Amino acid sequence: MNVYERKNSELIKEFNRYVREHPEFADDITKEAVVVMQLAGDAKFNQWSRKLAKGHAREDQPIVYVHIHKLKPLRSRIEKLELKRVA
């Protein structure tokens, strides 16, 4: 998996989380649509993502661009952690 594929996968995961929390956001996205992740400030990724989507979409298939303007930093869900050092 290349860098863009990893980034796309992470953005799709985040988008899916967002839609689960805000289901009305996806009301205008048809089930047939190809959803394309676009990340503010990353022109090369955005170009790669658009090219990938256009290659996968059928001629009559709608393409929906999801423009992500800002991501919060990833945070660990660990609440308590302990280290034990072995000599």
Biopython code that builds the backbone (N, CA, C, O; Angstrom):
import numpy as np
from Bio.PDB.StructureBuilder import StructureBuilder

atoms = [
    (1, "MET", "N", (0.847, -1.169, 0.000)),
    (1, "MET", "CA", (0.000, 0.000, 0.000)),
    (1, "MET", "C", (0.899, 1.242, 0.000)),
    (1, "MET", "O", (1.785, 1.371, 0.845)),
    (2, "ASN", "N", (0.667, 2.151, -0.949)),
    (2, "ASN", "CA", (1.508, 3.346, -1.018)),
    (2, "ASN", "C", (1.000, 4.432, -0.063)),
    (2, "ASN", "O", (-0.026, 4.256, 0.593)),
    (3, "VAL", "N", (1.709, 5.535, 0.008)),
    (3, "VAL", "CA", (1.393, 6.623, 0.936)),
    (3, "VAL", "C", (0.002, 7.187, 0.677)),
    (3, "VAL", "O", (-0.751, 7.432, 1.620)),
    (4, "TYR", "N", (-0.345, 7.394, -0.576)),
    (4, "TYR", "CA", (-1.653, 7.950, -0.904)),
    (4, "TYR", "C", (-2.777, 6.973, -0.561)),
    (4, "TYR", "O", (-3.837, 7.382, -0.088)),
    (5, "GLU", "N", (-2.548, 5.704, -0.798)),
    (5, "GLU", "CA", (-3.555, 4.699, -0.447)),
    (5, "GLU", "C", (-3.798, 4.682, 1.058)),
    (5, "GLU", "O", (-4.942, 4.585, 1.504)),
    (6, "ARG", "N", (-2.733, 4.775, 1.833)),
    (6, "ARG", "CA", (-2.871, 4.821, 3.301)),
    (6, "ARG", "C", (-3.641, 6.060, 3.734)),
    (6, "ARG", "O", (-4.552, 5.986, 4.559)),
    (7, "LYS", "N", (-3.263, 7.197, 3.166)),
    (7, "LYS", "CA", (-3.929, 8.452, 3.524)),
    (7, "LYS", "C", (-5.404, 8.374, 3.157)),
    (7, "LYS", "O", (-6.258, 8.774, 3.948)),
    (8, "ASN", "N", (-5.714, 7.868, 1.979)),
    (8, "ASN", "CA", (-7.094, 7.734, 1.538)),
    (8, "ASN", "C", (-7.877, 6.834, 2.477)),
    (8, "ASN", "O", (-9.009, 7.145, 2.847)),
    (9, "SER", "N", (-7.275, 5.725, 2.860)),
    (9, "SER", "CA", (-7.927, 4.790, 3.776)),
    (9, "SER", "C", (-8.246, 5.459, 5.116)),
    (9, "SER", "O", (-9.338, 5.285, 5.658)),
    (10, "GLU", "N", (-7.295, 6.218, 5.639)),
    (10, "GLU", "CA", (-7.517, 6.925, 6.910)),
    (10, "GLU", "C", (-8.612, 7.987, 6.771)),
    (10, "GLU", "O", (-9.454, 8.131, 7.657)),
    (11, "LEU", "N", (-8.598, 8.718, 5.672)),
    (11, "LEU", "CA", (-9.620, 9.746, 5.467)),
    (11, "LEU", "C", (-11.002, 9.132, 5.313)),
    (11, "LEU", "O", (-11.986, 9.691, 5.798)),
    (12, "ILE", "N", (-11.086, 8.003, 4.653)),
    (12, "ILE", "CA", (-12.369, 7.310, 4.516)),
    (12, "ILE", "C", (-12.862, 6.850, 5.883)),
    (12, "ILE", "O", (-14.049, 6.977, 6.185)),
    (13, "LYS", "N", (-11.970, 6.322, 6.709)),
    (13, "LYS", "CA", (-12.359, 5.920, 8.071)),
    (13, "LYS", "C", (-12.908, 7.112, 8.846)),
    (13, "LYS", "O", (-13.943, 7.012, 9.504)),
    (14, "GLU", "N", (-12.209, 8.239, 8.764)),
    (14, "GLU", "CA", (-12.653, 9.436, 9.480)),
    (14, "GLU", "C", (-13.994, 9.934, 8.935)),
    (14, "GLU", "O", (-14.864, 10.353, 9.698)),
    (15, "PHE", "N", (-14.152, 9.886, 7.621)),
    (15, "PHE", "CA", (-15.412, 10.301, 7.010)),
    (15, "PHE", "C", (-16.552, 9.400, 7.480)),
    (15, "PHE", "O", (-17.635, 9.886, 7.807)),
    (16, "ASN", "N", (-16.312, 8.093, 7.514)),
    (16, "ASN", "CA", (-17.336, 7.160, 7.993)),
    (16, "ASN", "C", (-17.716, 7.447, 9.446)),
    (16, "ASN", "O", (-18.894, 7.391, 9.799)),
    (17, "ARG", "N", (-16.729, 7.755, 10.290)),
    (17, "ARG", "CA", (-17.023, 8.118, 11.683)),
    (17, "ARG", "C", (-17.879, 9.384, 11.738)),
    (17, "ARG", "O", (-18.850, 9.467, 12.489)),
    (18, "TYR", "N", (-17.495, 10.356, 10.928)),
    (18, "TYR", "CA", (-18.229, 11.618, 10.904)),
    (18, "TYR", "C", (-19.687, 11.381, 10.493)),
    (18, "TYR", "O", (-20.606, 11.923, 11.107)),
    (19, "VAL", "N", (-19.887, 10.581, 9.469)),
    (19, "VAL", "CA", (-21.244, 10.314, 8.985)),
    (19, "VAL", "C", (-22.058, 9.546, 10.018)),
    (19, "VAL", "O", (-23.261, 9.772, 10.150)),
    (20, "ARG", "N", (-21.414, 8.641, 10.752)),
    (20, "ARG", "CA", (-22.143, 7.938, 11.822)),
    (20, "ARG", "C", (-22.622, 8.921, 12.890)),
    (20, "ARG", "O", (-23.703, 8.748, 13.454)),
    (21, "GLU", "N", (-21.827, 9.941, 13.164)),
    (21, "GLU", "CA", (-22.198, 10.940, 14.168)),
    (21, "GLU", "C", (-23.127, 12.016, 13.606)),
    (21, "GLU", "O", (-23.880, 12.634, 14.359)),
    (22, "HIS", "N", (-23.082, 12.247, 12.296)),
    (22, "HIS", "CA", (-23.896, 13.265, 11.625)),
    (22, "HIS", "C", (-24.546, 12.648, 10.385)),
    (22, "HIS", "O", (-24.201, 13.018, 9.263)),
    (23, "PRO", "N", (-25.474, 11.722, 10.571)),
    (23, "PRO", "CA", (-26.026, 10.978, 9.425)),
    (23, "PRO", "C", (-26.697, 11.862, 8.372)),
    (23, "PRO", "O", (-26.747, 11.496, 7.198)),
    (24, "GLU", "N", (-27.208, 13.010, 8.781)),
    (24, "GLU", "CA", (-27.876, 13.891, 7.814)),
    (24, "GLU", "C", (-26.899, 14.426, 6.764)),
    (24, "GLU", "O", (-27.311, 14.829, 5.676)),
    (25, "PHE", "N", (-25.618, 14.428, 7.091)),
    (25, "PHE", "CA", (-24.608, 14.921, 6.152)),
    (25, "PHE", "C", (-24.594, 14.092, 4.874)),
    (25, "PHE", "O", (-24.334, 14.618, 3.792)),
    (26, "ALA", "N", (-24.870, 12.814, 4.995)),
    (26, "ALA", "CA", (-24.779, 11.910, 3.845)),
    (26, "ALA", "C", (-26.099, 11.769, 3.089)),
    (26, "ALA", "O", (-26.175, 11.006, 2.125)),
    (27, "ASP", "N", (-27.125, 12.482, 3.505)),
    (27, "ASP", "CA", (-28.437, 12.353, 2.860)),
    (27, "ASP", "C", (-28.400, 12.635, 1.363)),
    (27, "ASP", "O", (-29.160, 12.032, 0.605)),
    (28, "ASP", "N", (-27.536, 13.534, 0.929)),
    (28, "ASP", "CA", (-27.482, 13.908, -0.485)),
    (28, "ASP", "C", (-26.520, 13.056, -1.310)),
    (28, "ASP", "O", (-26.349, 13.290, -2.506)),
    (29, "ILE", "N", (-25.894, 12.068, -0.671)),
    (29, "ILE", "CA", (-24.965, 11.193, -1.388)),
    (29, "ILE", "C", (-25.717, 9.926, -1.782)),
    (29, "ILE", "O", (-26.145, 9.155, -0.923)),
    (30, "THR", "N", (-25.872, 9.720, -3.077)),
    (30, "THR", "CA", (-26.578, 8.520, -3.535)),
    (30, "THR", "C", (-25.694, 7.290, -3.332)),
    (30, "THR", "O", (-24.468, 7.391, -3.294)),
    (31, "LYS", "N", (-26.327, 6.147, -3.205)),
    (31, "LYS", "CA", (-25.595, 4.892, -3.001)),
    (31, "LYS", "C", (-24.699, 4.553, -4.186)),
    (31, "LYS", "O", (-23.707, 3.842, -4.032)),
    (32, "GLU", "N", (-25.042, 5.058, -5.364)),
    (32, "GLU", "CA", (-24.266, 4.758, -6.564)),
    (32, "GLU", "C", (-23.030, 5.638, -6.715)),
    (32, "GLU", "O", (-22.162, 5.357, -7.542)),
    (33, "ALA", "N", (-22.950, 6.680, -5.935)),
    (33, "ALA", "CA", (-21.882, 7.668, -6.121)),
    (33, "ALA", "C", (-20.507, 7.123, -5.729)),
    (33, "ALA", "O", (-20.371, 6.303, -4.821)),
    (34, "VAL", "N", (-19.512, 7.604, -6.437)),
    (34, "VAL", "CA", (-18.122, 7.378, -6.052)),
    (34, "VAL", "C", (-17.741, 8.571, -5.178)),
    (34, "VAL", "O", (-17.831, 9.721, -5.606)),
    (35, "VAL", "N", (-17.315, 8.283, -3.952)),
    (35, "VAL", "CA", (-16.961, 9.335, -3.006)),
    (35, "VAL", "C", (-15.454, 9.534, -3.045)),
    (35, "VAL", "O", (-14.686, 8.581, -2.913)),
    (36, "VAL", "N", (-15.036, 10.794, -3.230)),
    (36, "VAL", "CA", (-13.628, 11.132, -3.403)),
    (36, "VAL", "C", (-13.174, 12.019, -2.244)),
    (36, "VAL", "O", (-13.725, 13.097, -2.024)),
    (37, "MET", "N", (-12.177, 11.561, -1.516)),
    (37, "MET", "CA", (-11.626, 12.342, -0.420)),
    (37, "MET", "C", (-10.685, 13.406, -0.976)),
    (37, "MET", "O", (-9.854, 13.119, -1.837)),
    (38, "GLN", "N", (-10.819, 14.627, -0.484)),
    (38, "GLN", "CA", (-9.954, 15.736, -0.857)),
    (38, "GLN", "C", (-9.508, 16.414, 0.428)),
    (38, "GLN", "O", (-10.339, 16.736, 1.278)),
    (39, "LEU", "N", (-8.223, 16.632, 0.580)),
    (39, "LEU", "CA", (-7.676, 17.177, 1.811)),
    (39, "LEU", "C", (-7.050, 18.541, 1.547)),
    (39, "LEU", "O", (-6.157, 18.672, 0.710)),
    (40, "ALA", "N", (-7.519, 19.544, 2.260)),
    (40, "ALA", "CA", (-7.000, 20.908, 2.098)),
    (40, "ALA", "C", (-5.496, 20.924, 2.290)),
    (40, "ALA", "O", (-4.969, 20.348, 3.242)),
    (41, "GLY", "N", (-4.811, 21.593, 1.369)),
    (41, "GLY", "CA", (-3.373, 21.758, 1.475)),
    (41, "GLY", "C", (-2.540, 20.613, 0.926)),
    (41, "GLY", "O", (-1.315, 20.633, 1.054)),
    (42, "ASP", "N", (-3.174, 19.612, 0.317)),
    (42, "ASP", "CA", (-2.423, 18.469, -0.214)),
    (42, "ASP", "C", (-2.787, 18.251, -1.688)),
    (42, "ASP", "O", (-3.507, 17.314, -2.031)),
    (43, "ALA", "N", (-2.282, 19.125, -2.536)),
    (43, "ALA", "CA", (-2.633, 19.108, -3.959)),
    (43, "ALA", "C", (-2.277, 17.793, -4.648)),
    (43, "ALA", "O", (-3.040, 17.313, -5.486)),
    (44, "LYS", "N", (-1.133, 17.207, -4.308)),
    (44, "LYS", "CA", (-0.724, 15.956, -4.971)),
    (44, "LYS", "C", (-1.659, 14.803, -4.607)),
    (44, "LYS", "O", (-2.046, 14.018, -5.473)),
    (45, "PHE", "N", (-2.019, 14.702, -3.330)),
    (45, "PHE", "CA", (-2.966, 13.662, -2.917)),
    (45, "PHE", "C", (-4.309, 13.886, -3.601)),
    (45, "PHE", "O", (-4.913, 12.942, -4.111)),
    (46, "ASN", "N", (-4.775, 15.128, -3.613)),
    (46, "ASN", "CA", (-6.074, 15.429, -4.209)),
    (46, "ASN", "C", (-6.108, 15.061, -5.691)),
    (46, "ASN", "O", (-7.102, 14.525, -6.183)),
    (47, "GLN", "N", (-5.036, 15.346, -6.386)),
    (47, "GLN", "CA", (-4.951, 14.988, -7.810)),
    (47, "GLN", "C", (-4.988, 13.468, -7.969)),
    (47, "GLN", "O", (-5.708, 12.949, -8.821)),
    (48, "TRP", "N", (-4.218, 12.759, -7.154)),
    (48, "TRP", "CA", (-4.200, 11.292, -7.200)),
    (48, "TRP", "C", (-5.596, 10.736, -6.929)),
    (48, "TRP", "O", (-6.057, 9.835, -7.628)),
    (49, "SER", "N", (-6.260, 11.274, -5.918)),
    (49, "SER", "CA", (-7.582, 10.798, -5.526)),
    (49, "SER", "C", (-8.617, 11.019, -6.632)),
    (49, "SER", "O", (-9.426, 10.135, -6.913)),
    (50, "ARG", "N", (-8.590, 12.198, -7.258)),
    (50, "ARG", "CA", (-9.518, 12.477, -8.356)),
    (50, "ARG", "C", (-9.273, 11.542, -9.540)),
    (50, "ARG", "O", (-10.216, 11.023, -10.137)),
    (51, "LYS", "N", (-8.009, 11.335, -9.870)),
    (51, "LYS", "CA", (-7.661, 10.450, -10.990)),
    (51, "LYS", "C", (-8.133, 9.022, -10.704)),
    (51, "LYS", "O", (-8.670, 8.356, -11.589)),
    (52, "LEU", "N", (-7.935, 8.560, -9.487)),
    (52, "LEU", "CA", (-8.376, 7.219, -9.095)),
    (52, "LEU", "C", (-9.893, 7.086, -9.238)),
    (52, "LEU", "O", (-10.389, 6.107, -9.796)),
    (53, "ALA", "N", (-10.612, 8.067, -8.734)),
    (53, "ALA", "CA", (-12.074, 8.025, -8.786)),
    (53, "ALA", "C", (-12.580, 8.035, -10.222)),
    (53, "ALA", "O", (-13.481, 7.272, -10.571)),
    (54, "LYS", "N", (-12.008, 8.890, -11.047)),
    (54, "LYS", "CA", (-12.440, 8.959, -12.447)),
    (54, "LYS", "C", (-12.171, 7.649, -13.180)),
    (54, "LYS", "O", (-12.912, 7.273, -14.088)),
    (55, "GLY", "N", (-11.114, 6.964, -12.782)),
    (55, "GLY", "CA", (-10.802, 5.671, -13.378)),
    (55, "GLY", "C", (-11.754, 4.567, -12.959)),
    (55, "GLY", "O", (-11.963, 3.606, -13.700)),
    (56, "HIS", "N", (-12.336, 4.701, -11.763)),
    (56, "HIS", "CA", (-13.250, 3.677, -11.245)),
    (56, "HIS", "C", (-14.717, 3.949, -11.576)),
    (56, "HIS", "O", (-15.520, 3.018, -11.657)),
    (57, "ALA", "N", (-15.062, 5.202, -11.763)),
    (57, "ALA", "CA", (-16.464, 5.553, -11.988)),
    (57, "ALA", "C", (-16.907, 5.181, -13.395)),
    (57, "ALA", "O", (-16.177, 5.352, -14.371)),
    (58, "ARG", "N", (-18.132, 4.666, -13.461)),
    (58, "ARG", "CA", (-18.736, 4.439, -14.775)),
    (58, "ARG", "C", (-19.089, 5.793, -15.381)),
    (58, "ARG", "O", (-19.134, 6.804, -14.679)),
    (59, "GLU", "N", (-19.336, 5.804, -16.668)),
    (59, "GLU", "CA", (-19.613, 7.060, -17.367)),
    (59, "GLU", "C", (-20.809, 7.810, -16.772)),
    (59, "GLU", "O", (-20.783, 9.038, -16.694)),
    (60, "ASP", "N", (-21.848, 7.093, -16.356)),
    (60, "ASP", "CA", (-23.058, 7.726, -15.833)),
    (60, "ASP", "C", (-23.083, 7.799, -14.300)),
    (60, "ASP", "O", (-24.079, 8.221, -13.714)),
    (61, "GLN", "N", (-22.003, 7.394, -13.666)),
    (61, "GLN", "CA", (-21.968, 7.333, -12.205)),
    (61, "GLN", "C", (-21.569, 8.690, -11.615)),
    (61, "GLN", "O", (-20.579, 9.286, -12.040)),
    (62, "PRO", "N", (-22.345, 9.178, -10.630)),
    (62, "PRO", "CA", (-21.994, 10.461, -10.021)),
    (62, "PRO", "C", (-20.725, 10.353, -9.167)),
    (62, "PRO", "O", (-20.454, 9.322, -8.553)),
    (63, "ILE", "N", (-19.966, 11.438, -9.148)),
    (63, "ILE", "CA", (-18.768, 11.528, -8.307)),
    (63, "ILE", "C", (-19.011, 12.645, -7.299)),
    (63, "ILE", "O", (-19.365, 13.762, -7.678)),
    (64, "VAL", "N", (-18.822, 12.346, -6.024)),
    (64, "VAL", "CA", (-19.015, 13.316, -4.947)),
    (64, "VAL", "C", (-17.661, 13.578, -4.302)),
    (64, "VAL", "O", (-16.979, 12.654, -3.860)),
    (65, "TYR", "N", (-17.287, 14.841, -4.256)),
    (65, "TYR", "CA", (-16.013, 15.234, -3.650)),
    (65, "TYR", "C", (-16.247, 15.667, -2.206)),
    (65, "TYR", "O", (-17.051, 16.561, -1.943)),
    (66, "VAL", "N", (-15.546, 15.033, -1.279)),
    (66, "VAL", "CA", (-15.616, 15.385, 0.137)),
    (66, "VAL", "C", (-14.367, 16.191, 0.446)),
    (66, "VAL", "O", (-13.259, 15.655, 0.467)),
    (67, "HIS", "N", (-14.554, 17.482, 0.687)),
    (67, "HIS", "CA", (-13.425, 18.369, 0.982)),
    (67, "HIS", "C", (-13.242, 18.453, 2.496)),
    (67, "HIS", "O", (-14.081, 19.005, 3.208)),
    (68, "ILE", "N", (-12.148, 17.905, 2.962)),
    (68, "ILE", "CA", (-11.829, 17.938, 4.387)),
    (68, "ILE", "C", (-10.906, 19.131, 4.600)),
    (68, "ILE", "O", (-9.792, 19.180, 4.079)),
    (69, "HIS", "N", (-11.390, 20.076, 5.366)),
    (69, "HIS", "CA", (-10.635, 21.312, 5.565)),
    (69, "HIS", "C", (-9.667, 21.233, 6.732)),
    (69, "HIS", "O", (-8.610, 21.864, 6.713)),
    (70, "LYS", "N", (-10.026, 20.463, 7.742)),
    (70, "LYS", "CA", (-9.166, 20.405, 8.924)),
    (70, "LYS", "C", (-9.420, 19.105, 9.670)),
    (70, "LYS", "O", (-10.563, 18.682, 9.842)),
    (71, "LEU", "N", (-8.334, 18.480, 10.110)),
    (71, "LEU", "CA", (-8.407, 17.266, 10.920)),
    (71, "LEU", "C", (-7.823, 17.548, 12.290)),
    (71, "LEU", "O", (-6.801, 18.223, 12.416)),
    (72, "LYS", "N", (-8.474, 17.030, 13.304)),
    (72, "LYS", "CA", (-7.897, 17.115, 14.637)),
    (72, "LYS", "C", (-6.771, 16.093, 14.720)),
    (72, "LYS", "O", (-6.793, 15.091, 14.005)),
    (73, "PRO", "N", (-5.802, 16.330, 15.572)),
    (73, "PRO", "CA", (-4.722, 15.343, 15.734)),
    (73, "PRO", "C", (-5.274, 14.022, 16.273)),
    (73, "PRO", "O", (-6.224, 13.995, 17.054)),
    (74, "LEU", "N", (-4.654, 12.939, 15.835)),
    (74, "LEU", "CA", (-5.033, 11.635, 16.361)),
    (74, "LEU", "C", (-4.663, 11.567, 17.832)),
    (74, "LEU", "O", (-3.634, 12.090, 18.260)),
    (75, "ARG", "N", (-5.505, 10.926, 18.577)),
    (75, "ARG", "CA", (-5.252, 10.777, 20.010)),
    (75, "ARG", "C", (-5.370, 9.319, 20.382)),
    (75, "ARG", "O", (-6.150, 8.560, 19.807)),
    (76, "SER", "N", (-4.586, 8.961, 21.343)),
    (76, "SER", "CA", (-4.655, 7.598, 21.858)),
    (76, "SER", "C", (-5.896, 7.449, 22.732)),
    (76, "SER", "O", (-6.316, 8.396, 23.397)),
    (77, "ARG", "N", (-6.468, 6.270, 22.725)),
    (77, "ARG", "CA", (-7.607, 5.981, 23.599)),
    (77, "ARG", "C", (-7.168, 5.320, 24.893)),
    (77, "ARG", "O", (-8.010, 4.981, 25.725)),
    (78, "ILE", "N", (-5.858, 5.127, 25.084)),
    (78, "ILE", "CA", (-5.347, 4.502, 26.293)),
    (78, "ILE", "C", (-5.588, 5.440, 27.465)),
    (78, "ILE", "O", (-5.208, 6.610, 27.421)),
    (79, "GLU", "N", (-6.221, 4.922, 28.514)),
    (79, "GLU", "CA", (-6.490, 5.731, 29.685)),
    (79, "GLU", "C", (-5.421, 5.568, 30.750)),
    (79, "GLU", "O", (-5.140, 6.502, 31.500)),
    (80, "LYS", "N", (-4.834, 4.403, 30.819)),
    (80, "LYS", "CA", (-3.798, 4.159, 31.821)),
    (80, "LYS", "C", (-2.733, 3.284, 31.183)),
    (80, "LYS", "O", (-3.041, 2.356, 30.435)),
    (81, "LEU", "N", (-1.488, 3.585, 31.483)),
    (81, "LEU", "CA", (-0.373, 2.882, 30.858)),
    (81, "LEU", "C", (0.706, 2.674, 31.901)),
    (81, "LEU", "O", (0.947, 3.537, 32.744)),
    (82, "GLU", "N", (1.347, 1.529, 31.837)),
    (82, "GLU", "CA", (2.426, 1.226, 32.759)),
    (82, "GLU", "C", (3.565, 0.602, 31.989)),
    (82, "GLU", "O", (3.346, -0.236, 31.114)),
    (83, "LEU", "N", (4.773, 1.004, 32.306)),
    (83, "LEU", "CA", (5.961, 0.414, 31.699)),
    (83, "LEU", "C", (6.716, -0.377, 32.750)),
    (83, "LEU", "O", (6.860, 0.074, 33.886)),
    (84, "LYS", "N", (7.192, -1.535, 32.384)),
    (84, "LYS", "CA", (8.049, -2.331, 33.261)),
    (84, "LYS", "C", (9.342, -2.606, 32.515)),
    (84, "LYS", "O", (9.341, -3.180, 31.427)),
    (85, "ARG", "N", (10.413, -2.197, 33.104)),
    (85, "ARG", "CA", (11.705, -2.363, 32.478)),
    (85, "ARG", "C", (12.314, -3.690, 32.936)),
    (85, "ARG", "O", (12.344, -4.009, 34.125)),
    (86, "VAL", "N", (12.791, -4.438, 31.962)),
    (86, "VAL", "CA", (13.466, -5.701, 32.256)),
    (86, "VAL", "C", (14.950, -5.461, 32.082)),
    (86, "VAL", "O", (15.398, -4.971, 31.046)),
    (87, "ALA", "N", (15.727, -5.822, 33.134)),
    (87, "ALA", "CA", (17.176, -5.578, 33.124)),
    (87, "ALA", "C", (17.768, -6.145, 31.894)),
    (87, "ALA", "O", (18.979, -6.049, 31.690)),
]
sb = StructureBuilder()
sb.init_structure("model")
sb.init_model(0)
sb.init_chain("A")
sb.init_seg("    ")
for serial, (resi, resn, name, xyz) in enumerate(atoms, 1):
    if name == "N":
        sb.init_residue(resn, " ", resi, " ")
    sb.init_atom(name, np.array(xyz, "f"), 0.0, 1.0, " ", f" {name:<3s}", serial, name[0])
structure = sb.get_structure()
